[in-house]
Amino acid sequence: MKLRTAQSNLPFQYPFTISKGTKTHQSSLLVELEMFGRLGYGEAPAISYYNVTTEQLLSVVKAKKLFIEKFAYTEPERYWHYLHHLLPGAPFLVCALDMASWDLFGKLKGKSLSALWGLDQGTGPVSDYTIGLDSIDRMVDKLLAHPWPFYKIKLGGSHQTALGSGCLPDDLAIIKALRAHTIAPFRVDANAAWSTEEALEKIPLLADLGVELIEQPLAKDNWEGARRLFEASPLPIIADESCVFEADVEKCAGHFHGINIKLTKCTGITPALRMVKAARSLGMKIMGGSMNETSVGTAALAALGPLFDYADFDGPLLLDGDVADGLTFVDGRVIPSGEPGLGIKMREGIFDHPSSHI
C-alpha cells in the first residue's frame, strides 16, 4: 500500500458564520491509498474549534506514514481498528484513511459502497441547504438564490455578539424574515449557543414558524438541560457536539431524540455503521452531517444516505469549487455515480502521480 496526500483550500461562496465564528475558506487534507493499481480517496477537513489544521494532520502523516502503509490490508474494518490504535490523537486523519480504505475496497471488489452494504442507492433523505448567520437581508438573499426543499438555518448569533464579534440579528427575527419567503421546512442549528431557559422559550415559537427540528441547542456538556429539553420540547432535539464518538450514542439516549453522525468526528465510515445500529436499537433518529467537505467526504455520506432520517450533505454546494466529480444533486437528493467505491473521480492535478503508479 502507498499513501499520498494533497491539500485543498476552497473559498466558500459566502463567508460561513456560525455561533462559533466565521471563515471564508475550507481547508482539507486529501489522502490517496494505492494498492494493486487501485486508488482510494478520503478527506479530513480542518476545523478550528476542534483545533485541527492541515499542518497538524500532515505532521502526523509524516511521523506515521511508514506504519500507515505497512499494514497487510484485507478489508476496511481491520484497517480501521489498526489505525484507531496507531493514531489515537488524530481522529480526523483516521476518518480520511478509513474513507480511502472503503473507496479502495469497493474498487477492488468492483462495487459501489451502497452495493456492498445492500442499500438502494439514491433513496436516502433529501439534503438541506445551510444558510449561515449574517444580516437578515443577506440571509434572505442566500435563501432566494438557492431554492431548496429544506433549509438548515444557523442561529445563536447573540453568542457571537457577546464575544465581541459584531451585532447579529435576533434568532426569531431571522426565522420570521426567512419564513416570509418560503414554505420549505427549516432545521435550526444553534451550535450549542443557547442556555436551557432560552431554548425552552424559543423552541415552541420556532415550531409555530415551521421549524421541524433543533440541532444542538445547548452546550455539549449540559446534560441536565438536555434532559429537560428532551422531555419538554415539541420538536425533535438532535445531538451534534454532544455526540462525537461511538460511546456518546448511549449517553445521548434520554437526552436527545436523535444524533448527528459526522464521519470526520467519529473517525470514519466504519464506526458510523456501528453508530447507526446503536442509535436504532435505542429508538433514536439519525442525521448524516457535513463538516463542509468537498465531494470526496460528501460521497461517503451519500453512500450511507439510505440509513439516515435526515441529510445535511451540502458541503459541495457551499464551496466555490471542488476537487472531485461524481455526485449529482437531484431535487435536493445527493445521487452517487454508482461507480465502484465512493463513485468519484479526482480532478486533474490534485495528486501528482509518477507514471509507474498510473
Secondary structure, DSSP 4 states (H G I P E B T S, - for coil): -EEEEEEEEEEEEEEEEETTEEEEEEEEEEEEEEETTEEEEEEEE--GGGT--HHHHHHHHHHHHHHHHHS--S-HHHHHHHHHHH-TT-HHHHHHHHHHHHHHHHHHHT-BHHHHHT--TT-SPPBPEEE-S--HHHHHHHHHHS--S-EEEE--HHHHHHTTS-----HHHHHHHHHTT--S-EEEE-TT---HHHHHHHHHHHHHTTEEEEE--S-TT-HHHHHHHHHH-SS-EEESTT--STHHHHHHBTTBSEEEE-HHHHTSHHHHHHHHHHHHHTT-EEEE--SS--HHHHHHHHHHGGG-SEE---HHHHBSS-SEE--EEETTEEE----SBT--EEPTTSS---GGG-
